[in-house]
């Protein structure tokens, strides 16, 4: 987006939008400038909503003396590197800094802004909301009550086109817009006035019987979103796209209970997405893309059960995507890219018809542990009957692996299932939720020791025709040893009853030793484990560590090494598979990790032992 890469050429200053230069002096607090020093003028908008402080970059916190004066002046030498800080007062929220120089404006988000000062530069701290006022005395309250006029009374028949008493809803809409006008428009011009008919107001559309405000379409405007918009309880469309609104999204918008479309995309809105938007239960479209919104997505948006389009792309949103959004059954468009998501993606969202989820790397949230019975192994590789499945050597050839199972596990590249399981239960919805990375365990019902695990690497298009079937490309997760009593994947009758255990536990209990077993590429937490299926080497994983075995056994320099990786740091410890002796380690560090990983590895090496009490 072009405005995110706006160049700033200020003489010797080369500043990017993400680290815009602001300026301040090394002296604490606003002071009268010495004759030889230029001044930075700082404005608070709206006045009374916050405080600002300026000091030299890198100064101690005590050097930042805040003032609510607006404007305030801060003397400092040219080219000084400084910080501007802002903090909001009760009732207000900080949205952004705007630096102006040479006729251009440059926004920066975050309460602290840094820059190199040039004479003539100014800065404005923008806030949203209304500053809280002290509770009035009884006398003041009585006076205010006697002299004030209800807001709706300012909207006359000239404004509304009807007697306000006959359409109180429209009168309330009118009053709310008049109250919102100044905070909304910022530097823009709006012709909203009680002496002008609402039908000619900029961007306002009236419709319905009786008439109400059903749309606001304000393009190429400047301003902030006011709390008083929340009074438009029958608003059915709010469209402020392609503008330059510079405030935040007020929680009061959640009071627009008839709202069907909320579109604020391509503006300069900052701050978070208010949870109050979850009250807009009539909403069909929520478009907040191409702004500078921060924070997470409130789980309350899951209450928007009629929502059809959710657009949040190109913001500065962080955190995880709430699992509750899976409740949005009517969602047909979902665009979330170009944010800073962490965690996992609720898997049902991948089924939304139009989405951009593939453009960012976020794993699907864990699949619930599910065991499905299949009583027929289809040697023809078609899975045409209920309760049948097949393991395939080629996901496209639809031909099953017919070799003895002992030698064929590593050859399996696909799993084909009839979506009706052996119990006669239709599982189409469940199989629709399967995603890349999911793990399935294949276990013959009569041979628990013959289990095999596969990871889904691709979800293939469903095979054509009836009955409904699903096919998944998979990769085998290797084992050290095969204890299968079942030699063939198809029995004498041409079928083999198995269980497909989706999302099985990361560690599987060994039937011989009774100990939990580490499986390749599946992380385990603190506890006692065999390092691999049917192995004899036992280790204790200490508190504070999550380990994953990244290799099977490999012959190297006369030893069988097993590599154990710390999930958080990526550090690797290599042990001898036969003795538990350390063969080496590779250490890494990551920001924020305060653990002594080396000491934790030492504890693992000390704990390594060979299991000798076989059952």
C-alpha positions as CSV (number, residue, x, y, z in Angstrom):
1,X,0.0,0.0,0.0
2,X,1.6,3.3,-1.2
3,X,1.0,5.3,2.0
4,X,3.0,2.8,4.0
5,X,6.1,3.6,2.0
6,X,5.8,7.3,1.8
7,X,9.3,8.8,1.6
8,X,10.3,11.7,3.8
9,X,13.1,13.8,2.4
10,X,13.8,16.4,5.0
11,X,17.3,17.7,4.0
12,X,19.8,15.4,5.7
13,X,17.0,13.3,7.2
14,X,16.0,10.0,5.5
15,X,13.1,8.6,7.5
16,X,10.8,5.7,6.9
17,X,7.2,5.6,7.9
18,X,7.8,2.9,10.5
19,X,10.4,5.1,12.3
20,X,9.4,8.6,11.6
21,X,11.6,11.4,12.9
22,X,10.3,13.6,15.6
23,X,12.2,16.1,17.7
24,X,12.6,17.5,21.2
25,X,15.1,19.2,23.4
26,X,17.4,17.9,26.1
27,X,15.7,20.2,28.7
28,X,12.8,18.8,30.7
29,X,9.3,20.3,30.1
30,X,8.1,23.2,27.9
31,X,10.1,26.3,28.5
32,X,10.6,29.8,27.0
33,X,13.1,29.3,24.2
34,X,16.5,30.9,24.3
35,X,16.9,33.3,21.4
36,X,19.3,31.0,19.6
37,X,17.1,27.9,19.8
38,X,14.2,27.1,17.5
39,X,11.0,25.7,19.0
40,X,9.0,22.6,18.4
41,X,5.3,23.3,18.8
42,X,3.3,20.4,20.1
43,X,-0.5,20.4,19.9
44,X,-3.0,18.1,21.7
45,X,-6.1,17.2,19.7
46,X,-8.7,17.4,21.1
47,X,-7.4,19.7,23.8
48,X,-7.8,18.3,27.3
49,X,-7.6,14.7,26.1
50,X,-4.0,14.0,27.1
51,X,-0.6,15.1,28.1
52,X,2.7,15.3,26.2
53,X,6.4,15.4,27.1
54,X,9.6,15.9,25.1
55,X,13.2,15.1,26.0
56,X,16.4,14.0,24.3
57,X,16.4,10.5,22.9
58,X,17.7,8.1,25.4
59,X,16.9,10.3,28.4
60,X,15.9,8.8,31.7
61,X,12.2,8.7,32.4
62,X,12.5,11.4,34.9
63,X,13.5,13.8,32.1
64,X,10.1,13.6,30.6
65,X,7.9,16.2,32.3
66,X,4.3,16.1,31.0
67,X,2.1,19.0,30.3
68,X,-1.5,19.3,29.1
69,X,-0.9,22.8,27.7
70,X,-1.9,23.0,24.0
71,X,0.0,24.2,22.1
72,X,3.2,23.9,24.1
73,X,6.7,24.8,22.8
74,X,9.9,22.9,23.4
75,X,13.2,24.6,22.5
76,X,16.1,22.5,21.2
77,X,18.9,22.7,18.7
78,X,18.5,21.7,15.1
79,X,19.3,18.1,14.2
80,X,18.8,17.0,17.8
81,X,17.5,13.4,18.2
82,X,14.6,13.4,20.6
83,X,11.5,11.5,21.8
84,X,7.9,12.7,22.0
85,X,5.7,10.9,24.5
86,X,1.9,11.1,25.0
87,X,-0.5,9.7,27.5
88,X,-4.3,9.8,27.5
89,X,-6.5,11.2,30.2
90,X,-9.7,9.4,31.4
91,X,-12.3,9.1,28.7
92,X,-9.8,9.4,25.9
93,X,-7.4,7.0,24.0
94,X,-4.2,7.9,22.2
95,X,-4.4,7.2,18.4
96,X,-1.2,8.6,16.7
97,X,1.4,11.3,16.4
98,X,1.5,13.5,13.3
99,X,4.6,15.4,12.4
100,X,4.3,18.2,9.9
101,X,7.2,19.8,8.0
102,X,7.5,21.6,4.7
103,X,3.7,21.3,4.0
104,X,3.6,17.5,4.4
105,X,2.2,15.4,7.2
106,X,3.7,12.1,8.5
107,X,1.9,9.9,10.9
108,X,3.5,7.6,13.5
109,X,1.7,5.2,15.7
110,X,2.6,4.4,19.3
111,X,2.7,6.7,22.3
112,X,6.4,7.3,21.8
113,X,7.8,8.9,18.6
114,X,11.4,9.5,17.8
115,X,13.1,11.8,15.3
116,X,15.7,14.3,14.3
117,X,14.4,17.9,14.6
118,X,14.5,20.6,11.9
119,X,13.3,24.2,12.4
120,X,9.7,24.6,11.3
121,X,8.7,21.1,12.3
122,X,5.5,20.7,14.4
123,X,3.9,17.7,16.0
124,X,0.3,16.9,17.0
125,X,-0.7,14.2,19.5
126,X,-4.1,12.8,18.4
127,X,-6.6,11.2,20.8
128,X,-10.1,9.9,20.4
129,X,-12.9,10.1,22.9
130,X,-14.1,12.9,25.3
131,X,-12.1,13.9,28.3
132,X,-13.8,13.0,31.6
133,X,-15.1,16.0,33.6
134,X,-15.4,16.2,37.4
135,X,-18.8,15.4,38.9
136,X,-20.7,18.7,39.1
137,X,-22.0,20.0,42.4
138,X,-25.7,19.9,43.1
139,X,-26.0,23.6,42.2
140,X,-24.2,23.3,39.0
141,X,-26.3,20.3,38.0
142,X,-29.5,22.2,38.7
143,X,-28.3,25.1,36.6
144,X,-27.3,22.9,33.8
145,X,-30.6,21.1,33.8
146,X,-32.5,24.3,33.7
147,X,-30.6,25.9,30.9
148,X,-29.6,23.0,28.6
149,X,-31.6,22.0,25.6
150,X,-32.1,18.3,24.6
151,X,-29.8,17.5,21.7
152,X,-32.6,16.2,19.6
153,X,-34.4,19.5,19.8
154,X,-31.7,21.1,17.6
155,X,-32.8,18.9,14.7
156,X,-36.0,20.7,13.5
157,X,-38.5,19.9,10.8
158,X,-36.3,21.8,8.4
159,X,-33.5,19.4,9.2
160,X,-35.5,16.2,9.2
161,X,-38.2,17.0,6.7
162,X,-40.7,15.8,9.2
163,X,-41.9,16.8,12.7
164,X,-39.3,15.4,15.1
165,X,-42.1,14.1,17.3
166,X,-43.3,11.8,14.5
167,X,-39.9,10.3,13.8
168,X,-37.9,10.3,17.0
169,X,-35.5,7.8,15.6
170,X,-34.4,10.1,12.8
171,X,-34.2,13.0,15.2
172,X,-31.9,10.9,17.4
173,X,-29.8,10.1,14.3
174,X,-29.6,13.8,13.4
175,X,-28.6,14.8,16.9
176,X,-25.9,12.2,17.0
177,X,-24.4,13.3,13.7
178,X,-24.4,16.9,14.7
179,X,-22.7,16.0,18.0
180,X,-20.2,13.9,16.1
181,X,-19.5,16.4,13.3
182,X,-16.5,18.3,14.7
183,X,-14.6,15.2,16.0
184,X,-15.4,13.2,12.9
185,X,-14.4,15.8,10.3
186,X,-11.0,16.8,11.7
187,X,-9.6,19.1,9.0
188,X,-12.2,18.2,6.5
189,X,-15.4,20.2,5.7
190,X,-18.8,18.7,6.4
191,X,-22.0,20.6,5.7
192,X,-23.9,19.0,8.5
193,X,-25.9,21.7,10.1
194,X,-29.3,21.9,11.8
195,X,-30.3,24.6,9.3
196,X,-29.7,22.3,6.3
197,X,-31.9,19.4,5.3
198,X,-30.3,16.0,6.1
199,X,-31.1,14.8,2.6
200,X,-28.3,17.0,1.4
201,X,-25.8,16.3,4.1
202,X,-22.4,15.1,2.9
203,X,-22.3,11.3,2.8
204,X,-25.6,10.8,4.5
205,X,-28.3,8.5,3.0
206,X,-31.8,8.3,4.4
207,X,-34.1,5.4,3.6
208,X,-36.9,3.2,5.0
209,X,-40.3,3.9,6.4
210,X,-40.1,5.9,8.5
211,X,-36.8,7.3,7.2
212,X,-33.6,6.7,9.1
213,X,-30.0,7.2,8.4
214,X,-29.1,4.0,6.5
215,X,-25.7,4.9,5.1
216,X,-22.7,7.2,5.7
217,X,-20.3,7.3,2.8
218,X,-17.5,9.8,3.5
219,X,-14.7,9.6,1.0
220,X,-11.4,11.6,1.0
221,X,-12.3,13.1,4.4
222,X,-10.2,13.9,7.4
223,X,-11.3,13.3,11.0
224,X,-11.8,10.9,13.9
225,X,-14.7,8.6,14.8
226,X,-16.7,10.1,17.6
227,X,-18.3,8.2,20.5
228,X,-21.7,9.9,19.7
229,X,-22.1,7.8,16.6
230,X,-23.2,5.1,19.0
231,X,-26.5,7.0,19.3
232,X,-27.5,6.0,15.7
233,X,-29.3,2.9,16.9
234,X,-31.0,2.2,13.6
235,X,-28.1,2.9,11.3
236,X,-27.9,0.1,8.7
237,X,-24.8,1.1,6.7
238,X,-21.7,3.0,7.7
239,X,-19.2,3.5,4.8
240,X,-16.2,5.7,5.4
241,X,-13.9,4.1,2.8
242,X,-11.0,5.7,0.9
243,X,-10.7,8.5,3.4
244,X,-8.2,9.9,5.8
245,X,-9.9,9.4,9.1
246,X,-7.2,9.6,11.7
247,X,-8.9,8.6,15.0
248,X,-9.8,5.2,16.4
249,X,-12.8,3.0,16.4
250,X,-15.0,3.9,19.3
251,X,-16.7,1.2,21.3
252,X,-19.9,3.3,21.1
253,X,-20.3,2.0,17.5
254,X,-21.6,-1.2,19.2
255,X,-24.8,0.7,20.0
256,X,-25.7,0.8,16.3
257,X,-28.0,-2.2,16.7
258,X,-29.4,-2.1,13.2
259,X,-26.1,-1.7,11.5
260,X,-25.6,-4.0,8.5
261,X,-22.4,-2.7,7.0
262,X,-19.5,-1.1,8.8
263,X,-16.8,-0.1,6.3
264,X,-13.8,1.9,7.5
265,X,-11.2,0.6,5.2
266,X,-8.3,2.6,3.7
267,X,-8.0,5.2,6.4
268,X,-5.5,6.2,9.1
269,X,-7.4,4.7,12.0
270,X,-5.3,3.5,15.0
271,X,-6.0,1.8,18.3
272,X,-7.8,-1.5,18.8
273,X,-10.9,-3.1,17.6
274,X,-13.5,-2.6,20.4
275,X,-15.2,-5.6,21.8
276,X,-18.5,-3.6,21.6
277,X,-18.7,-4.3,17.9
278,X,-19.8,-7.7,18.9
279,X,-23.2,-6.2,19.7
280,X,-23.9,-5.4,16.1
281,X,-25.9,-8.6,15.6
282,X,-27.4,-7.4,12.3
283,X,-24.0,-6.8,10.7
284,X,-23.3,-8.4,7.3
285,X,-20.0,-6.7,6.4
286,X,-17.2,-5.6,8.7
287,X,-14.4,-3.9,6.7
288,X,-11.5,-2.4,8.7
289,X,-8.7,-3.2,6.3
290,X,-5.8,-0.9,5.3
291,X,-5.6,1.0,8.5
292,X,-3.1,1.0,11.5
293,X,-5.2,-1.0,14.0
294,X,-3.3,-2.7,16.8
295,X,-4.0,-5.3,19.4
296,X,-6.0,-8.5,18.9
297,X,-9.4,-9.5,17.5
298,X,-12.0,-9.5,20.2
299,X,-13.7,-12.9,20.7
300,X,-17.0,-11.0,20.9
301,X,-17.1,-10.7,17.1
302,X,-18.3,-14.3,17.2
303,X,-21.7,-12.9,18.2
304,X,-22.0,-11.5,14.6
305,X,-23.8,-14.7,13.4
306,X,-25.2,-13.0,10.3
307,X,-21.8,-11.7,9.2
308,X,-20.9,-12.5,5.6
309,X,-17.7,-10.6,5.1
310,X,-14.8,-9.9,7.5
311,X,-12.0,-7.8,6.2
312,X,-9.0,-7.0,8.5
313,X,-6.0,-7.2,6.1
314,X,-3.2,-4.7,6.1
315,X,-3.2,-3.5,9.7
316,X,-0.9,-4.0,12.7
317,X,-3.0,-6.6,14.5
318,X,-1.3,-9.1,16.7
319,X,-2.1,-12.1,18.8
320,X,-4.1,-15.2,17.9
321,X,-7.2,-15.4,15.8
322,X,-10.1,-16.3,18.3
323,X,-11.4,-19.8,18.0
324,X,-14.9,-18.4,18.6
325,X,-14.9,-17.0,15.1
326,X,-15.7,-20.6,13.9
327,X,-19.3,-19.8,15.0
328,X,-19.7,-17.4,12.0
329,X,-21.5,-20.0,9.9
330,X,-22.6,-17.4,7.3
331,X,-19.1,-16.1,6.6
332,X,-18.3,-16.2,2.9
333,X,-15.4,-13.8,2.7
334,X,-12.4,-13.6,5.1
335,X,-9.3,-11.6,4.5
336,X,-6.7,-11.3,7.4
337,X,-3.3,-11.1,5.7
338,X,-0.5,-8.5,6.3
339,X,-0.9,-8.5,10.1
340,X,1.3,-10.1,12.8
341,X,-0.7,-13.1,13.8
342,X,0.7,-15.7,16.2
343,X,-0.7,-19.0,17.5
344,X,-2.9,-21.1,15.3
345,X,-5.7,-20.7,12.8
346,X,-9.2,-22.0,13.8
347,X,-9.5,-24.8,11.2
348,X,-13.1,-24.2,10.3
349,X,-12.2,-20.8,8.9
350,X,-10.2,-22.5,6.1
351,X,-13.6,-23.6,4.7
352,X,-14.7,-20.0,4.0
353,X,-15.3,-19.7,0.3
354,X,-13.2,-16.6,-0.3
355,X,-10.1,-16.1,1.9
356,X,-6.5,-15.2,1.9
357,X,-5.4,-17.5,4.7
358,X,-2.9,-19.3,2.5
359,X,-0.9,-16.1,2.2
360,X,0.4,-16.2,5.7
361,X,2.1,-19.1,7.5
362,X,-0.1,-20.1,10.4
363,X,-0.7,-23.7,11.4
364,X,-4.2,-25.0,12.0
365,X,-5.3,-25.2,15.6
366,X,-5.0,-28.8,17.0
367,X,-7.6,-31.2,15.8
368,X,-9.7,-32.7,18.6
369,X,-8.7,-36.3,19.4
370,X,-11.1,-38.5,17.4
371,X,-11.1,-42.3,16.9
372,X,-13.0,-43.6,13.8
373,X,-13.6,-47.3,13.2
374,X,-13.1,-48.8,9.7
375,X,-13.9,-52.4,9.2
376,X,-12.8,-52.9,5.6
377,X,-9.5,-52.4,3.9
378,X,-10.2,-51.9,0.3
379,X,-7.5,-53.8,-1.7
380,X,-8.9,-52.2,-4.9
381,X,-8.1,-48.7,-3.6
382,X,-11.5,-47.3,-4.2
383,X,-13.2,-47.2,-0.8
384,X,-16.6,-47.3,-2.4
385,X,-18.4,-49.0,0.5
386,X,-19.2,-47.6,3.9
387,X,-16.6,-48.3,6.5
388,X,-13.8,-48.8,3.9
389,X,-10.5,-47.2,3.5
390,X,-7.2,-47.7,1.6
391,X,-3.5,-46.8,1.9
392,X,-2.2,-45.6,-1.4
393,X,1.3,-45.5,-3.0
394,X,0.1,-42.8,-5.4
395,X,-2.5,-40.2,-4.4
396,X,-3.5,-39.7,-8.0
397,X,-3.6,-43.3,-9.2
398,X,-6.2,-44.5,-6.8
399,X,-4.5,-47.9,-6.4
400,X,-3.9,-49.3,-2.9
401,X,-0.7,-50.6,-1.5
402,X,-1.2,-54.4,-1.7
403,X,2.3,-55.4,-0.4
404,X,2.7,-57.1,3.0
405,X,2.3,-54.3,5.6
406,X,5.7,-55.0,7.2
407,X,7.5,-53.7,4.1
408,X,5.0,-51.1,2.9
409,X,4.5,-48.5,5.6
410,X,7.2,-46.1,4.2
411,X,5.7,-46.5,0.7
412,X,2.3,-45.0,1.7
413,X,1.8,-41.5,0.3
414,X,-1.9,-41.1,0.7
415,X,-4.9,-42.1,2.7
416,X,-8.3,-42.7,1.1
417,X,-11.4,-42.9,3.3
418,X,-15.1,-43.4,2.7
419,X,-16.6,-40.6,4.8
420,X,-19.1,-43.0,6.4
421,X,-17.2,-44.9,9.0
422,X,-17.5,-48.5,10.1
423,X,-20.2,-47.5,12.6
424,X,-22.3,-46.1,9.8
425,X,-21.8,-42.5,10.9
426,X,-21.4,-39.9,8.2
427,X,-18.1,-38.0,8.8
428,X,-18.0,-35.5,5.9
429,X,-18.0,-32.5,8.2
430,X,-15.1,-34.0,10.3
431,X,-13.0,-34.7,7.2
432,X,-13.7,-31.3,5.8
433,X,-11.8,-29.9,8.9
434,X,-8.6,-32.0,8.3
435,X,-5.7,-29.7,7.5
436,X,-2.0,-29.9,6.6
437,X,0.0,-31.0,9.7
438,X,-2.7,-33.1,11.2
439,X,-1.6,-36.6,12.4
440,X,-3.4,-39.8,12.1
441,X,-2.5,-43.1,13.7
442,X,-3.4,-46.3,11.8
443,X,-4.0,-49.3,14.1
444,X,-5.4,-52.8,13.3
445,X,-8.1,-53.5,15.8
446,X,-6.6,-56.9,16.6
447,X,-2.9,-55.8,16.7
448,X,-2.3,-52.7,18.9
449,X,1.5,-53.0,18.5
450,X,1.1,-52.6,14.7
451,X,0.3,-48.9,14.8
452,X,1.6,-46.5,12.2
453,X,1.5,-42.7,12.2
454,X,1.3,-40.4,9.2
455,X,1.3,-36.6,8.9
456,X,-1.1,-34.9,6.4
457,X,1.0,-33.0,3.8
458,X,-1.8,-32.0,1.5
459,X,-5.6,-32.1,1.3
460,X,-6.5,-33.4,-2.2
461,X,-9.8,-32.6,-4.0
462,X,-12.5,-35.1,-3.1
463,X,-12.7,-38.0,-5.6
464,X,-15.6,-37.5,-8.0
465,X,-18.9,-39.4,-7.8
466,X,-20.8,-41.1,-5.0
467,X,-20.3,-42.1,-2.2
468,X,-18.5,-39.1,-0.6
469,X,-14.8,-39.9,-0.1
470,X,-11.8,-37.9,1.0
471,X,-8.1,-38.4,0.0
472,X,-5.1,-36.9,1.9
473,X,-1.5,-36.9,0.9
474,X,0.5,-38.1,3.9
475,X,4.1,-38.8,5.0
476,X,5.1,-41.7,7.2
477,X,6.6,-40.8,10.6
478,X,9.4,-43.4,10.9
479,X,9.8,-45.9,13.7
480,X,12.8,-47.8,14.9
481,X,11.3,-51.3,14.9
482,X,8.2,-53.1,13.6
483,X,6.4,-55.4,16.0
484,X,3.4,-56.1,13.8
485,X,1.8,-59.5,14.2
486,X,-0.4,-58.6,11.3
487,X,1.7,-59.3,8.2
488,X,-0.8,-58.2,5.6
489,X,-2.8,-55.0,5.3
490,X,-5.6,-57.1,3.9
491,X,-6.8,-60.2,5.7
492,X,-8.0,-63.5,4.3
493,X,-11.4,-62.1,3.7
494,X,-10.1,-59.1,1.8
495,X,-10.7,-56.7,4.8
496,X,-8.9,-55.6,7.9
497,X,-10.6,-53.8,10.7
498,X,-8.7,-50.8,11.9
499,X,-9.0,-47.6,13.9
500,X,-8.0,-44.2,12.5
501,X,-7.0,-42.2,15.5
502,X,-6.8,-38.5,14.5
503,X,-4.7,-36.2,16.6
504,X,-3.4,-39.0,18.9
505,X,-1.3,-38.0,22.0
506,X,2.2,-36.9,21.2
507,X,3.7,-39.6,23.4
508,X,2.5,-43.2,23.0
509,X,2.8,-45.7,25.9
510,X,5.1,-48.7,25.0
511,X,3.3,-52.0,25.5
512,X,6.5,-53.8,26.7
513,X,8.1,-51.3,29.1
514,X,5.0,-49.4,30.0
515,X,6.9,-46.1,29.5
516,X,5.8,-43.2,27.3
517,X,7.6,-43.1,24.0
518,X,8.9,-40.0,22.1
519,X,7.7,-40.1,18.5
520,X,9.5,-38.3,15.7
521,X,8.7,-34.6,15.2
522,X,6.1,-34.6,18.0
523,X,7.0,-32.4,21.0
524,X,6.7,-33.7,24.6
525,X,6.8,-31.8,27.9
526,X,8.3,-32.7,31.3
527,X,8.3,-36.4,32.1
528,X,10.1,-39.7,31.6
529,X,10.3,-41.1,28.1
530,X,11.8,-43.8,25.9
531,X,13.6,-41.8,23.2
532,X,11.9,-43.8,20.4
533,X,9.4,-46.6,19.9
534,X,10.7,-49.9,21.3
535,X,14.0,-48.3,22.3
536,X,15.7,-49.0,25.7
537,X,17.2,-45.5,26.2
538,X,15.3,-43.6,28.8
539,X,15.6,-39.8,29.6
540,X,13.9,-37.4,31.9
541,X,12.7,-34.1,30.3
542,X,13.0,-31.4,32.9
543,X,10.5,-28.7,33.8
544,X,10.6,-25.7,31.5
545,X,11.5,-27.7,28.4
546,X,9.5,-29.0,25.4
547,X,11.5,-31.5,23.4
548,X,11.1,-33.1,20.0
549,X,13.0,-36.0,18.5
550,X,14.1,-34.8,15.1
551,X,15.8,-38.0,13.8
552,X,15.4,-41.8,13.8
553,X,18.7,-43.7,14.2
554,X,21.6,-43.0,11.9
555,X,24.9,-44.9,11.8
556,X,27.7,-42.4,12.3
557,X,31.2,-43.0,13.6
558,X,30.2,-46.2,15.2
559,X,27.3,-44.7,17.1
560,X,23.6,-44.5,16.7
561,X,22.8,-40.9,17.4
562,X,19.4,-39.6,18.4
563,X,18.9,-35.8,18.2
564,X,16.6,-34.0,20.7
565,X,15.6,-30.4,19.9
566,X,14.4,-27.8,22.4
567,X,11.3,-26.4,20.8
568,X,11.6,-22.8,22.1
569,X,15.3,-22.1,21.3
570,X,16.0,-24.7,18.6
571,X,19.1,-25.9,20.6
572,X,19.9,-29.6,19.8
573,X,21.3,-32.3,22.1
574,X,22.6,-35.5,20.5
575,X,22.8,-38.7,22.5
576,X,24.1,-42.2,21.7
577,X,21.1,-44.4,21.2
578,X,22.7,-47.4,22.8
579,X,24.3,-45.8,25.9
580,X,22.9,-42.4,26.4
581,X,26.3,-40.8,26.2
582,X,26.4,-37.2,24.8
583,X,27.7,-37.0,21.3
584,X,27.4,-33.2,20.9
585,X,25.1,-30.2,21.2
586,X,24.3,-27.1,19.3
587,X,23.1,-24.1,21.3
588,X,20.9,-21.2,20.1
589,X,19.4,-18.3,22.0
590,X,16.2,-16.4,21.3
591,X,15.0,-13.1,22.7
592,X,12.9,-13.4,25.9
593,X,14.1,-16.9,26.7
594,X,15.5,-16.7,30.2
595,X,16.1,-20.4,30.7
596,X,19.6,-21.9,31.1
597,X,19.1,-24.4,28.2
598,X,22.7,-25.7,28.7
599,X,21.9,-26.7,32.3
600,X,18.6,-28.3,31.2
601,X,20.6,-30.4,28.6
602,X,23.0,-31.3,31.4
603,X,20.1,-32.7,33.4
604,X,18.9,-34.8,30.5
605,X,22.4,-36.3,30.0
606,X,22.6,-37.1,33.7
607,X,19.2,-38.8,33.6
608,X,19.9,-40.9,30.5
609,X,19.8,-44.6,31.3
610,X,19.1,-48.0,29.7
611,X,15.8,-49.7,30.7
612,X,16.6,-53.2,31.9
613,X,13.4,-54.3,33.6
614,X,11.6,-55.7,30.6
615,X,8.1,-57.2,31.2
